[in-house]
Amino acid sequence: MNQDNKIMNLFSRIVDLLLLNFLFVITSLPVLTLGASLTALFSVSLKLVRNEESYVSRDYFRAFKKNFCQATVSFWAFSLIIALLAGNLMISFQQAGNFYLVLRMISFLFMIFIGIYFLYFFPVLARFYFTTRQILLHIPHMIFTHFSDFVLLVVLLIPLIFFSVYSLFTAICIVVFGCVCGFSVCAYVMSILFRRIFEPYEISA
């Protein structure tokens, strides 16, 4: 009987992740809604990891609606900053001289800095009732108090980033995998780590 329950629970979790992935892909198609979609994705995946009672569709759209404005503004603010830094990098690589070398290094460091904030921002928004300012202030503390989990998050993402830019073929494979089940699976695995990171803040709350 226990074995049957484990199989049913596994099957149920697979179905939940497939449905969650489908909802994320569909709600992300307008592009403008990517921030809200990311927040809703992590909102549900964090509940699944914690084995909280969750109705995927209902909880997804509830989180999508609740965080829409804050998530959308934040996502496009991140995107604008990253685009400006990427533009600086492109210009600096096309020019010679110490000034452009310094510009290249500063832009690269800031891109890493912004990327780290982006990695944490939407899971934090999905789990807590924080303002944008509170999220930005909490992220450094979360990183330094759970540095090993931060390293694991980075290690998990490095292969995805590498294959996304390695070639057109690998990029297409990543996109196809993401559209089938990859986004929700990645969010679920990341949520296992974020669960540990968030625990002290949930207790204090």
N, C-alpha and C positions, 0 to 999 in steps of 0.2 A: 504493500500500500504506500509506504514512504517513497519507494522508487517511482511509483506512478505519479505521486504528487510532485516529485522533483522534475519529472519529464513534463508534466502539465505546466508547472511554473516556468520552466525554461521555454516551452512553446509560447506561453502567454507573454513572456518578456520579449521574445523575438517579434511577435505580432505587434506589441506596443512600440518597439523601436522602428519597425517598418512603417507603421502609421505615423509616428512622430516625424520620421524622415520625409514622408510624403507631405505632411502639413508644412514642414519647414520649406521644402522646395516650392510648393504652390504659393505660399505667402511671400516668398522671396522673389518671385518672378517680376513684380513691379519695380524691383531694385530699390526704390525709395524706402521700402519697408524692411530692409535688411536688418537694421538695428533692432526693431521690434521682434522680428523673426528669431534672431539670435537669442534675445532675452527669453522669449517663450520657449525656445528649444532647451535652454539650460534650466529654466524653471521646472519643466516636466522631467528632464533627465535627473535633476537633483532629487526630485521626489521619488523617482523610480529607484535610484541608488539607495535611498533611505528606507525603501519599502513602505513609504507612506501611501495611504489609499489615494489612488489617482485614476481619473478618467481622462485619458490622453487628450481627446478632442476638446472636451469642455475646459480642462485646465490650460491647454495650449492657448485657446482663443481668449480665455480670461486674462492670462498673463500678457498676451499680445495687446489686448485693448488697454489694460491697466498701465502698461509701461510705454505705450506707443510714442507719446510726445518726447519724454525724456530720452528714450532709447534712440529715436530717430535723429534728434538734434545732436546727441553725443556721437552717434555713428558717423554722421556726415562731418562733424567737427574733426574727428579722428582722420577721416578720409581726406579732408582738405589739407590738414597738416602733413600727412604722409605724402600727398601729391606734391606739395611745395618742396618737401625735403628730397623727394625723388627727382624733381626738376633741378634742384641745386646739384644733386649728384651727377646728373646727365651733363649739365653745363661744365662742372668741374673736371669730368673725365675728358672733355673735348678741348680743354685748355691746359697750357703748361704754366709753371711758375709756382712759387711758394704760397701765394695767396690762394690759388685754387686747390692746392694740396691741403691747406688748412680748412678750406671750405668743405672739401670732400670728407675729411675726418670728422668735422663737426656735424655735418649732415648725416653721416653714417651712424655716429653715436646717438644722435637725437632720434633717428629712425628705430634703433634698438630700444631706446627708452620709451618711445611712444608705442612700439610693438608690445612691450611688456605690460604697459597700462591697458592696452587694447585686450590683451589676453585675459586679464582679470576683470575688466570693467563690467562686461555683460553678465557673467555668472554672479558677481556681487549684486548687481542690480536685480537679477532674477530672484535672489534669495532674501534680500533685506529691503526694508523701507528706508533707504538712504537717499539723501540728495546727491546731486552730482559732486558737489564739493566734499561731502562726507566720504563718498566712494574713493575719490582721488587721494584723500588724506589717509584712508585705511589701507590702501593697496601696499605702500612700502612696509607697513607694519606686518601685514599678512605674509609678504615675501620673506622678511628677515626672521620671523618667528617660525616659519615653516619652509626654510630654505631648501631642504631636501626634496620636498614636494614640488617646489618651484623648478628645481633642476630636472625632476622627472617629467614635468609638463613640457619643458623645453626639449628634452630628449625625445619625447613622443611626437612633437611637432616638426622636428628637424627633418625626418625622412619625408613627410608630406610636403614641406616647403621645397626640399631638394628635388623631388620628382615632379613637382608642379612647374619648375623652371628648367629642368634638365633637357627636355625635348618636347616637341609638340605631341608626340605619341604618348609619352608618360603623362603629360598634362591632361590629355583627353581621357586617359585611363583613370586618372584621379577624379576628374569631373563625373565620368560615368559611374564610378564606384560611389562617389558622394551622392549622386542622384538616386541610386538604388537603395543604399543603406548607410553609406559612409558618414554622413553628417551626424546622424543620431548616434551611431556607434562611437564615433570620436567624442561627441559630447558626453556620452555615458561614461566612457573611460576617464575622461577629464574630470567628470563629476565625482568619481570615486576619490580622486585626490582633493578636489575642492571641498568635499564633505569633511575631510580631516582639517583642512585649513579653516573652514567656517565654524567648526564646533565651539571654540572658545567664545566667539561673538554671539552665537545663539544661546549659549548658557548665560552670558552676561546680560543679554536682552531679556 
